Amino acid sequence: MSRPVTWYDITMELPIESIVFYLLLIDALGANLLSWGGKQTWWQQKLAPIATYFPLTRGWTTYYLVLVLLMGIMLYRFDALVLPL
């Protein structure tokens, strides 16, 4: 007789590389939404100390997104990236 399948039988391990990649991807997408969506004034008003050191410019945020996507491609090619289903 077989035993019933429980939740811990079907969960998969999530490597730290995937967690870091998805956190950086969310951050890069959020930065691009703020910079391309015209929310630079909100960023400068609400987070002025951070905005002086990290300005939201379209070039830098796009470059950041491209670097994160390249990192994702490399992780995928090395089979270290768990894709969401």
Backbone as CSV, one residue per row, in Angstrom:
resi,resn,N_x,N_y,N_z,CA_x,CA_y,CA_z,C_x,C_y,C_z
1,MET,0.850,-1.175,0.000,0.000,0.000,0.000,0.894,1.237,0.000
2,SER,0.580,2.196,-0.844,1.393,3.404,-0.934,0.908,4.445,0.064
3,ARG,1.824,5.253,0.483,1.462,6.290,1.452,0.933,7.517,0.715
4,PRO,0.109,8.336,1.353,-0.447,9.515,0.674,0.638,10.576,0.447
5,VAL,0.454,11.351,-0.592,1.395,12.421,-0.925,1.111,13.608,-0.020
6,THR,2.143,14.109,0.618,1.993,15.269,1.497,2.646,16.482,0.860
7,TRP,2.462,17.666,1.476,2.966,18.915,0.902,4.479,18.934,0.818
8,TYR,5.177,18.281,1.757,6.635,18.321,1.711,7.206,17.349,0.687
9,ASP,6.375,16.459,0.133,6.836,15.589,-0.939,6.877,16.320,-2.283
10,ILE,6.013,17.296,-2.455,5.920,17.944,-3.759,6.623,19.296,-3.809
11,THR,7.133,19.783,-2.706,7.855,21.053,-2.752,9.238,20.835,-3.333
12,MET,9.729,21.862,-4.033,11.057,21.763,-4.606,11.996,22.710,-3.876
13,GLU,13.243,22.395,-3.962,14.223,23.273,-3.348,14.463,24.461,-4.264
14,LEU,14.526,25.635,-3.677,14.761,26.853,-4.435,16.174,27.330,-4.138
15,PRO,17.055,27.284,-5.132,18.439,27.690,-4.882,18.540,29.179,-4.576
16,ILE,19.568,29.544,-3.840,19.768,30.936,-3.454,19.980,31.815,-4.682
17,GLU,20.545,31.257,-5.751,20.755,32.032,-6.972,19.429,32.475,-7.570
18,SER,18.443,31.603,-7.532,17.126,31.954,-8.067,16.455,33.018,-7.214
19,ILE,16.579,32.900,-5.920,15.974,33.892,-5.024,16.588,35.257,-5.255
20,VAL,17.910,35.324,-5.326,18.597,36.608,-5.549,18.219,37.165,-6.915
21,PHE,18.176,36.319,-7.934,17.822,36.798,-9.269,16.417,37.392,-9.292
22,TYR,15.440,36.699,-8.714,14.070,37.208,-8.757,13.906,38.482,-7.923
23,LEU,14.630,38.606,-6.820,14.590,39.859,-6.055,15.188,41.013,-6.854
24,LEU,16.318,40.766,-7.517,16.921,41.800,-8.355,16.040,42.138,-9.555
25,LEU,15.364,41.144,-10.108,14.471,41.397,-11.238,13.297,42.279,-10.824
26,ILE,12.716,42.012,-9.669,11.623,42.847,-9.164,12.116,44.264,-8.919
27,ASP,13.322,44.396,-8.350,13.889,45.710,-8.095,14.159,46.463,-9.398
28,ALA,14.724,45.790,-10.391,15.024,46.435,-11.666,13.751,46.848,-12.397
29,LEU,12.733,45.999,-12.353,11.466,46.357,-12.994,10.800,47.537,-12.285
30,GLY,10.868,47.548,-10.956,10.309,48.672,-10.209,11.044,49.972,-10.488
31,ALA,12.362,49.912,-10.582,13.143,51.112,-10.891,12.811,51.623,-12.287
32,ASN,12.644,50.717,-13.242,12.289,51.144,-14.591,10.886,51.728,-14.653
33,LEU,9.966,51.156,-13.901,8.618,51.723,-13.862,8.631,53.130,-13.281
34,LEU,9.434,53.343,-12.249,9.514,54.678,-11.666,10.187,55.667,-12.612
35,SER,11.265,55.245,-13.264,11.988,56.191,-14.109,11.253,56.478,-15.425
36,TRP,10.687,55.464,-16.065,9.997,55.673,-17.324,8.566,56.153,-17.120
37,GLY,8.016,55.954,-15.918,6.641,56.366,-15.655,6.501,57.785,-15.145
38,GLY,7.598,58.516,-15.011,7.528,59.911,-14.592,7.377,60.109,-13.098
39,LYS,7.867,59.166,-12.289,7.729,59.273,-10.839,9.031,59.734,-10.169
40,GLN,9.879,60.446,-10.914,11.121,60.918,-10.320,10.862,61.922,-9.198
41,THR,9.812,62.723,-9.322,9.518,63.704,-8.278,9.098,63.010,-6.987
42,TRP,8.319,61.945,-7.098,7.934,61.189,-5.900,9.172,60.627,-5.228
43,TRP,10.059,60.061,-6.014,11.305,59.483,-5.502,12.137,60.550,-4.794
44,GLN,12.240,61.729,-5.374,13.051,62.796,-4.795,12.404,63.389,-3.546
45,GLN,11.085,63.442,-3.493,10.407,64.004,-2.327,10.382,63.040,-1.148
46,LYS,10.060,61.796,-1.397,9.876,60.832,-0.312,11.189,60.251,0.200
47,LEU,12.150,60.070,-0.674,13.412,59.442,-0.298,14.590,60.325,-0.709
48,ALA,14.571,61.561,-0.254,15.577,62.536,-0.674,17.012,62.122,-0.345
49,PRO,17.325,61.582,0.851,18.717,61.204,1.101,19.227,60.115,0.159
50,ILE,18.363,59.176,-0.187,18.768,58.106,-1.095,18.809,58.614,-2.524
51,ALA,17.872,59.509,-2.880,17.785,60.010,-4.251,19.001,60.832,-4.647
52,THR,19.689,61.424,-3.675,20.893,62.196,-4.034,22.024,61.279,-4.479
53,TYR,22.086,60.062,-3.923,23.156,59.122,-4.284,22.744,58.167,-5.402
54,PHE,21.461,57.866,-5.503,20.951,56.945,-6.527,19.853,57.641,-7.327
55,PRO,20.214,58.466,-8.291,19.177,59.144,-9.080,18.489,58.166,-10.035
56,LEU,17.203,58.407,-10.253,16.440,57.566,-11.177,16.529,58.169,-12.576
57,THR,17.504,57.741,-13.327,17.599,58.166,-14.715,17.288,56.976,-15.604
58,ARG,16.746,57.270,-16.752,16.300,56.193,-17.642,17.463,55.335,-18.119
59,GLY,18.594,55.945,-18.371,19.748,55.195,-18.862,20.264,54.187,-17.848
60,TRP,20.433,54.644,-16.603,20.971,53.752,-15.577,20.011,52.629,-15.220
61,THR,18.730,52.933,-15.148,17.781,51.879,-14.788,17.632,50.865,-15.917
62,THR,17.710,51.318,-17.168,17.657,50.385,-18.290,18.904,49.506,-18.313
63,TYR,20.057,50.109,-18.052,21.308,49.361,-17.986,21.247,48.317,-16.863
64,TYR,20.674,48.690,-15.724,20.506,47.779,-14.596,19.607,46.609,-14.977
65,LEU,18.508,46.892,-15.671,17.599,45.826,-16.100,18.281,44.880,-17.087
66,VAL,19.059,45.425,-18.013,19.761,44.577,-18.981,20.769,43.680,-18.269
67,LEU,21.499,44.217,-17.292,22.454,43.397,-16.541,21.761,42.279,-15.767
68,VAL,20.628,42.578,-15.170,19.882,41.559,-14.426,19.363,40.483,-15.385
69,LEU,18.880,40.886,-16.550,18.410,39.906,-17.520,19.551,39.042,-18.046
70,LEU,20.729,39.620,-18.265,21.889,38.834,-18.678,22.291,37.836,-17.597
71,MET,22.197,38.264,-16.352,22.488,37.342,-15.257,21.475,36.194,-15.241
72,GLY,20.216,36.489,-15.521,19.202,35.452,-15.595,19.447,34.483,-16.733
73,ILE,19.890,34.992,-17.867,20.206,34.115,-18.997,21.363,33.195,-18.647
74,MET,22.386,33.739,-18.004,23.526,32.903,-17.611,23.120,31.837,-16.604
75,LEU,22.305,32.221,-15.615,21.836,31.240,-14.640,20.993,30.160,-15.301
76,TYR,20.186,30.540,-16.267,19.360,29.563,-16.982,20.230,28.597,-17.783
77,ARG,21.258,29.117,-18.429,22.138,28.251,-19.230,22.948,27.296,-18.373
78,PHE,23.254,27.700,-17.119,23.978,26.816,-16.198,23.033,25.940,-15.386
79,ASP,21.748,25.953,-15.719,20.718,25.181,-15.010,20.672,25.492,-13.523
80,ALA,20.899,26.740,-13.169,20.837,27.153,-11.768,19.602,27.986,-11.477
81,LEU,18.775,28.213,-12.481,17.597,29.061,-12.318,16.344,28.210,-12.344
82,VAL,15.528,28.349,-11.308,14.245,27.648,-11.247,13.203,28.589,-11.814
83,LEU,12.571,28.169,-12.915,11.563,29.004,-13.549,10.215,28.810,-12.857
84,PRO,9.484,29.908,-12.657,8.151,29.759,-12.037,7.198,29.090,-13.008
85,LEU,6.310,28.290,-12.468,5.357,27.571,-13.336,4.063,28.316,-13.449
